[in-house]
């Protein structure tokens, strides 16, 4: 048991090493955008049509960055919050709204889409990916609409006035200041990410240790999925081949099993990330809202499939 926990903590530390550069990049990009007034320029590019959907410059920046990784978009939102451009509720709504672009990025950049097609087959694989995107859409659209309504009531963003200084000197100054600021933020964030995250890894592994030994397709898929999503795909594919599950039941089973993965991810790493980037109070609020909406959306789609 102890070697297993030690290996899990080591895996987490390696994950932090991979994520830390993206967090630094997020802080750096946020500082650069604010110094160079990118939000103001982006706002002019968005136009009236996007504005009707509440897609303010802050929202556009967060959604675009989350296509690469939420580790890049969250520091942007944290910096906008520190600058007073976003309040607590704005941050919570925008974090939830990044679910769809984050899901798209995860599916197509990191490989689950192609693994689903290969293991589940083209038809079942596309059905499962479609269900995942639908559950993400259920989170993103309401959050964006609520955020847009709040910004309309408050008069929208208040960008700084345009200054006609030469761009080149401002870029050099902004670059140096952004690097310093990102370094200071990382010095604050990284120790907290490691401390909280390591404790959550141990807790999650203790929970996972007691899950084994169950029966039934759903529990079997949950256990398999906790090992790796490809193992979950293979388990469900075998249940379909044996006639134990229909295609709709297979997609619903994968969604339900994915809830266990989401819970484990949120316990092992996400809480540490949210608290370290947004601070204790706001970090827990964002973490709770994103976890709750993720689980609810997946279960809603799974329930609709089982009842249809």
N, C-alpha and C positions, 0 to 999 in steps of 0.2 A: 504493500500500500504506500509506504513512504517513498520508495523509488518512483512509483507511478505519479505521486504528487510532485516530486522533484522534477520529473520530466515535463509535467504540465506547466510548472512555473517557468522552466527553461524555455519551453515553446512560447510562452507569453512574452518573456523578455526578448526573444528573437522577433516576435511580432511587433513589439514596441520599437525595436531598432528599425524595422521596415516603415512603421507609421510615422515615427518622429520627423523624418525629412519632409513628409507631406504636411504635418502640422506646422513646422517652421515655414514652409512655403506658403501656407495659408495666412499666417501672421504677416509675412513679408508682403504678399500680394495685397492684403487688406490695407496695410500702411501705404503702399505705393498708390493704390487707387484713391485713397483719401487725399494724399499729398498732391496728386496730379489732377484731382477733381474728375476722375473717370466716371463717377456716378452721374455727374452733371452731363457729361457727353453721352453716356449710355442712355440717359433719360431722353435725350433728343432723338436717339436712334430708335428707341422703343416705339414712340408714336402714340397716337390716340387710341388705336385699336387695342394694343396690349395694355394700355392704361385702364381701359374699361374692365379688364380682367383683374385689375389690381396688381399687375406685374410692374411694380415700381423698380427703380434701379437697384435697390438693395435686394429685392427678390430675384431679379434677373441674375445678379452676380452670384448669389447663393445657389441657384438652380444650375447655372453653368458650371460652377466649380464642383458641385456634387456629382456631375457626370464622371469626373475623374475619381473622386473619393470624398466621402463626407469629412474625412480628416483634413481636407483642404477648405471645405465650405464652412465648417463650424468656427474655425478661428476668424474668418471674415465676419461672421455674424457677431462673434464676441467683441471684435474691435468696433464694429458699428454700434454695439450696445454701450461700450465704454465711451464712445464719442457722443452718445445721446441721440443718435439717429434712430435707434430702435429701443422700445421698452421691453419689459419681460415677456408680455403676451405676444408681441411681434416676433421675438426670437423663438418662442415655443412654436408658433404657427409656421414660421419659415423652416424650422428644423423638420417638422412633420411634412411640410410641403416638398422637401427635398427627397422624399421617399421614392417617387417615380423616377427621376433622373438617376438617383443612386442605384435603384434596381436595374435600370437599363445598363448602366455602366458595369455593375457586378455581373450581369448575365452575359454580356457580349465581350467585355474586356477580359474578365477572369475565367471564362470558359464554361460555366454551367449550361448555357444555351446549347452548345455543341455537344456536351456530354449527355444532356437530356435527349437530343435527337439520336445520338448513337446508341444509348443504352435502352431508352424507352421505345424507340422507334419514331419515325417522323410524325405520325398522327398523334400518338399519346404525348410525345415530347412537346409538340406545338400546343396541344391542349393545356398541358401543365404550365408552360411558359406564359400562355395567354391568361391563365388563372392568376399567376403571380403578378403580371402586369395589371390585371384588373384590381387585385387587392391593393396594389400600390397606388393606382389611380383613385381608389376610394379614399385613400388618405390624403393625397395631394390636392385634389380639386376643392374639397370643402375647406381645407386649411388656407389655400390661396384666396378663395372667395371671402373667408372671414377676415384674412389679413387685409385684402383690398378694401373691404367695408370699413375696417378700423382706420386705415390710412385716409380714406375719403373723409371720414368724420373729423380727423385731426388736421386736415388740409394737406395731406401728402408729405413728401420729403421736403426738407428745407436745405437745399444745397447751398454751399458757400457762394458768394458772388464771384462772377468771372473776373479774373485779373489778367491783364494783358502783358504779364511778364514774359520774357523769352522762354521757350520750352526747354531748351538744352540745359541751361544752368539749373532750372528747377528739377530736371530729371536727375542730374548728378547729386544734388542735395537730397532729393527724395530717396534715392538709392542708398546713400550712406545712412540716413535716418531710419529707413525701413529695415536695414540690416541690424542696426543697433537695437531698434525696438523689438524685432523678432527674436533677437538673442536674449533680451531681458525677459520677454514673455516665456521663452522656452526654459529659461533657468527657473522660472516659477512653476511652469506646467509639468515638466518632465518628472521631478521628484514625486509629485502628487500622483501622477499617472502610474508610476512604478509602485508606490506604496499601496494605494487603494486597489490597483489592478491585481497585484500579487495575492492580496487577501481574498479577492473575489474569485480568483482562479482556484484557490484551495477549496473555498466553499462550493463552487460549481462542480469540482471533481468529486467531492464527498457526496454531493447529491447524485451525480451520475453513477457513482460506484454502487448505489443502492437501487438503481433502475433495472439492472440486469436480472434475468430470470423470469420475466413475464412472458405471457402467451398472447396470441391473437395478432392479426395482420397489422393493426395500428401500432401496438406496443412494439412489435418486432421491427416495424419500419422506423419508429422513433429511435430505438436502440441502434439500428443500423445507420440511421442518418446522423446520429451523434458521433459515430466513428468518422464518416465522411459522406458528403451528399451523394457521391457516386455509388457508395454502398447502399444508400437508401433507394436510389434509382433502380439498382440491380435487384434489390429485395422486392420492390413493387412490381417490376417487370416479371419476376418469377411468379408472384401471386396472380398476375393477369394471365400468364401462360397456363397456369394450373386451373384457371377458372374460379379461383377463390374471390377475386375482385373483378368487377366490371371496370371499364375505362373511367367512368365518372367516379366510381368509388376509389379507384387508384389515384386520380388527381386529388380528390378530397383527402385521402390518406396522406399523400405527400404534403399537402398544405398543413394538415394537423401535425404531422411529424416535424414540419418546418417550424412550427410554433415552439417546439422544444429547443431547436437550434437557436431560434431568435432569443429565447429566454436565457440560454447558456451564454450566448454572445453578449447579451446585455449585462449579465452578471460578471462574466470573466473580464471584459475589456471596456464595454461602453460606459459603465458607471464611472470608471476611473477617468475616461476621456472627457465625459461631460463635466464632471466636477472640476477637473484640472483646467479645462478651457473656459467654462462659464462661471466658475466659483461654486461654493457649496450649495447655497440656497437655490439659485437659478439652475444650476447643473442638475440637481435632483428633480426639479420640476420638469425640465426638458426631457430628462431620462424617463421619468414616469409617463409623460404624455406620449413620447415616441414609442415606448414599449407597449403601452396600453392600446394605442391606435394600431400598431403593427399586428398584435395578437387578435384584436377585434376584427380587423379587415380580413385576415386570413381565415378566421373561424366563420365569418359571415359568408365568404365565398364558398368555403367547404360545406357549410350548412345548406346553402342554396343548391349546390350540386347534389347533395344527398337527398334533398327533398323534391328535386325536380323529376 
